[in-house]
Amino acid sequence: MNIKILTPEYVVFEGEVNSVLLPGKNGEFHIMKNHAGIVSSLINGKVKLFVNSVDEAYAKNLTRENEKDSVFSYSIKSGVVEFNHNKGIILCE
């Protein structure tokens, strides 16, 4: 599935992911391939991307969570996610 993370200043990440873990108002939630369509607000926390690889152009914006697995994170203050048909966009600050 394809995820794009955008801030008002720049594109944080755009690419294929296996899944994404997001900080929602009622707790973290995981979006995986073929997830039902969703629009949700996001709160202060980490967006975690579970990926096979990250393009070097975006790697500088992300923090690697551990060396064993390909999990990268990006800290946000707030935002919104829209996901539909295996494409997601995360607008955040």
DOLUMVEX-126354 format. One record per residue: residue number from 0; x, y, z of N, C-alpha, C, CB in turn. Coordinates in steps of 0.1 Angstrom, whole numbers. Glycine has a CB too. Layout:
N
[vexse NUM; [X; Y; Z]; [X; Y; Z]; [X; Y; Z]; [X; Y; Z]]
...
// end
This chain:
93
[vexse 0; [8; -12; 0]; [0; 0; 0]; [9; 12; 0]; [-10; 0; 12]]
[vexse 1; [3; 23; -5]; [11; 36; -6]; [7; 46; 5]; [10; 42; -20]]
[vexse 2; [17; 51; 12]; [15; 61; 22]; [23; 74; 18]; [18; 56; 36]]
[vexse 3; [16; 85; 20]; [23; 98; 19]; [21; 106; 32]; [18; 106; 6]]
[vexse 4; [32; 111; 38]; [32; 120; 50]; [36; 134; 45]; [41; 114; 61]]
[vexse 5; [27; 143; 48]; [29; 157; 44]; [28; 166; 56]; [19; 161; 33]]
[vexse 6; [37; 176; 56]; [36; 188; 66]; [34; 200; 57]; [49; 189; 75]]
[vexse 7; [31; 211; 63]; [30; 224; 55]; [43; 227; 48]; [25; 235; 64]]
[vexse 8; [54; 223; 53]; [67; 226; 47]; [72; 217; 36]; [77; 227; 58]]
[vexse 9; [70; 204; 38]; [76; 194; 29]; [70; 180; 30]; [91; 193; 32]]
[vexse 10; [74; 172; 20]; [69; 158; 20]; [79; 150; 29]; [69; 152; 5]]
[vexse 11; [74; 145; 39]; [82; 137; 49]; [85; 123; 43]; [75; 135; 62]]
[vexse 12; [75; 117; 37]; [77; 103; 32]; [66; 101; 21]; [76; 93; 43]]
[vexse 13; [70; 93; 11]; [61; 88; 2]; [66; 75; -4]; [58; 98; -10]]
[vexse 14; [58; 64; -2]; [63; 51; -7]; [54; 40; -2]; [77; 49; -3]]
[vexse 15; [59; 28; -6]; [52; 16; -3]; [55; 12; 12]; [55; 4; -12]]
[vexse 16; [45; 8; 19]; [47; 3; 33]; [39; -10; 34]; [42; 13; 43]]
[vexse 17; [43; -18; 44]; [35; -30; 48]; [23; -27; 56]; [44; -40; 55]]
[vexse 18; [25; -17; 66]; [15; -12; 74]; [20; 1; 81]; [11; -23; 85]]
[vexse 19; [10; 7; 88]; [14; 20; 95]; [6; 20; 108]; [10; 32; 86]]
[vexse 20; [13; 24; 119]; [7; 25; 132]; [6; 40; 135]; [16; 18; 143]]
[vexse 21; [-6; 45; 139]; [-9; 59; 140]; [-14; 62; 154]; [-19; 63; 130]]
[vexse 22; [-11; 74; 159]; [-16; 79; 173]; [-30; 85; 172]; [-6; 88; 179]]
[vexse 23; [-40; 78; 175]; [-54; 83; 174]; [-58; 89; 187]; [-63; 73; 169]]
[vexse 24; [-69; 96; 187]; [-75; 102; 199]; [-79; 91; 210]; [-87; 110; 196]]
[vexse 25; [-83; 80; 205]; [-87; 69; 214]; [-77; 58; 215]; [-101; 63; 210]]
[vexse 26; [-65; 61; 212]; [-54; 51; 212]; [-48; 49; 199]; [-59; 38; 218]]
[vexse 27; [-37; 41; 198]; [-30; 38; 186]; [-39; 29; 178]; [-16; 32; 188]]
[vexse 28; [-38; 30; 164]; [-45; 21; 155]; [-36; 18; 144]; [-58; 27; 151]]
[vexse 29; [-37; 5; 139]; [-29; 0; 128]; [-37; -1; 115]; [-23; -14; 133]]
[vexse 30; [-31; 4; 105]; [-37; 3; 91]; [-28; -7; 83]; [-39; 17; 84]]
[vexse 31; [-35; -17; 78]; [-28; -27; 70]; [-34; -27; 56]; [-28; -41; 76]]
[vexse 32; [-28; -35; 47]; [-32; -36; 33]; [-47; -40; 33]; [-24; -46; 25]]
[vexse 33; [-55; -34; 24]; [-69; -37; 22]; [-78; -33; 34]; [-71; -52; 20]]
[vexse 34; [-73; -24; 42]; [-81; -19; 53]; [-93; -11; 48]; [-72; -9; 62]]
[vexse 35; [-103; -11; 55]; [-115; -3; 51]; [-112; 12; 50]; [-127; -6; 61]]
[vexse 36; [-119; 19; 42]; [-116; 33; 41]; [-118; 40; 55]; [-125; 40; 31]]
[vexse 37; [-110; 50; 58]; [-111; 57; 71]; [-106; 71; 69]; [-103; 49; 81]]
[vexse 38; [-112; 80; 77]; [-107; 93; 79]; [-107; 95; 94]; [-116; 105; 72]]
[vexse 39; [-95; 100; 100]; [-94; 101; 114]; [-85; 112; 118]; [-89; 88; 120]]
[vexse 40; [-87; 118; 129]; [-78; 128; 135]; [-67; 121; 142]; [-86; 138; 144]]
[vexse 41; [-55; 128; 143]; [-44; 122; 150]; [-39; 132; 161]; [-32; 120; 139]]
[vexse 42; [-33; 126; 171]; [-28; 134; 182]; [-13; 133; 183]; [-35; 129; 195]]
[vexse 43; [-7; 140; 193]; [7; 140; 195]; [12; 126; 197]; [10; 149; 207]]
[vexse 44; [22; 122; 189]; [28; 109; 190]; [36; 105; 178]; [17; 98; 192]]
[vexse 45; [38; 92; 176]; [47; 88; 165]; [39; 80; 155]; [58; 79; 171]]
[vexse 46; [41; 84; 142]; [36; 76; 131]; [47; 66; 128]; [33; 85; 118]]
[vexse 47; [44; 53; 129]; [53; 42; 127]; [51; 35; 113]; [53; 32; 138]]
[vexse 48; [61; 35; 105]; [60; 29; 92]; [67; 15; 92]; [66; 38; 81]]
[vexse 49; [60; 5; 88]; [66; -9; 87]; [68; -11; 72]; [56; -20; 93]]
[vexse 50; [81; -11; 69]; [85; -11; 54]; [96; -21; 51]; [90; 3; 50]]
[vexse 51; [97; -24; 38]; [109; -32; 34]; [121; -24; 32]; [105; -40; 21]]
[vexse 52; [119; -11; 28]; [131; -2; 26]; [125; 12; 25]; [139; -6; 13]]
[vexse 53; [134; 22; 27]; [130; 36; 26]; [140; 43; 17]; [131; 43; 40]]
[vexse 54; [135; 51; 8]; [143; 58; -1]; [152; 68; 7]; [134; 66; -11]]
[vexse 55; [164; 69; 3]; [174; 78; 10]; [169; 92; 11]; [187; 78; 3]]
[vexse 56; [161; 97; 1]; [156; 111; 2]; [147; 113; 14]; [149; 114; -11]]
[vexse 57; [140; 102; 18]; [131; 104; 29]; [137; 99; 42]; [118; 96; 26]]
[vexse 58; [147; 90; 42]; [153; 84; 54]; [158; 95; 64]; [165; 75; 50]]
[vexse 59; [162; 106; 59]; [167; 117; 67]; [156; 123; 76]; [174; 128; 59]]
[vexse 60; [144; 122; 72]; [132; 127; 79]; [127; 117; 90]; [121; 130; 70]]
[vexse 61; [131; 105; 89]; [126; 94; 98]; [136; 89; 108]; [121; 83; 90]]
[vexse 62; [131; 83; 119]; [139; 77; 129]; [138; 62; 128]; [136; 82; 143]]
[vexse 63; [149; 55; 127]; [148; 40; 127]; [145; 35; 141]; [161; 34; 121]]
[vexse 64; [134; 28; 143]; [130; 23; 156]; [139; 12; 161]; [116; 18; 155]]
[vexse 65; [144; 3; 152]; [153; -8; 156]; [161; -13; 144]; [146; -19; 164]]
[vexse 66; [172; -20; 147]; [180; -24; 136]; [175; -37; 130]; [194; -26; 140]]
[vexse 67; [168; -46; 138]; [164; -59; 133]; [153; -58; 122]; [159; -67; 145]]
[vexse 68; [142; -50; 126]; [131; -48; 117]; [132; -35; 110]; [118; -50; 124]]
[vexse 69; [125; -34; 98]; [124; -21; 91]; [112; -13; 96]; [124; -24; 76]]
[vexse 70; [114; -7; 108]; [103; 1; 113]; [109; 15; 115]; [98; -4; 127]]
[vexse 71; [103; 25; 109]; [107; 39; 110]; [96; 47; 115]; [111; 44; 96]]
[vexse 72; [99; 58; 122]; [89; 66; 128]; [91; 81; 125]; [89; 64; 144]]
[vexse 73; [80; 89; 127]; [81; 103; 125]; [72; 109; 136]; [76; 108; 111]]
[vexse 74; [77; 118; 144]; [69; 124; 155]; [60; 135; 150]; [78; 129; 166]]
[vexse 75; [48; 135; 154]; [38; 146; 150]; [32; 152; 162]; [27; 140; 141]]
[vexse 76; [27; 164; 161]; [19; 171; 171]; [4; 168; 170]; [22; 186; 171]]
[vexse 77; [0; 168; 157]; [-14; 166; 154]; [-15; 163; 139]; [-23; 178; 159]]
[vexse 78; [-27; 159; 135]; [-29; 157; 121]; [-42; 150; 118]; [-17; 150; 115]]
[vexse 79; [-43; 146; 105]; [-54; 138; 100]; [-49; 128; 90]; [-65; 148; 94]]
[vexse 80; [-56; 116; 90]; [-52; 106; 80]; [-65; 102; 72]; [-47; 93; 87]]
[vexse 81; [-63; 100; 59]; [-73; 95; 50]; [-67; 83; 43]; [-78; 106; 40]]
[vexse 82; [-74; 72; 44]; [-70; 60; 38]; [-81; 53; 30]; [-64; 50; 48]]
[vexse 83; [-79; 50; 18]; [-89; 43; 9]; [-82; 37; -3]; [-99; 54; 4]]
[vexse 84; [-86; 25; -6]; [-81; 17; -18]; [-66; 16; -17]; [-85; 24; -30]]
[vexse 85; [-61; 12; -5]; [-46; 10; -3]; [-38; 22; -6]; [-42; -1; -12]]
[vexse 86; [-43; 34; -5]; [-36; 46; -6]; [-40; 55; 6]; [-39; 54; -19]]
[vexse 87; [-29; 60; 13]; [-32; 69; 25]; [-24; 81; 24]; [-28; 61; 37]]
[vexse 88; [-30; 92; 30]; [-23; 105; 31]; [-24; 109; 45]; [-29; 115; 21]]
[vexse 89; [-13; 113; 51]; [-13; 118; 65]; [-8; 133; 64]; [-3; 110; 74]]
[vexse 90; [-17; 142; 68]; [-14; 156; 69]; [-11; 159; 83]; [-26; 165; 63]]
[vexse 91; [1; 164; 86]; [4; 166; 100]; [14; 178; 102]; [11; 154; 106]]
[vexse 92; [15; 181; 115]; [25; 192; 119]; [35; 185; 129]; [18; 204; 125]]
// end
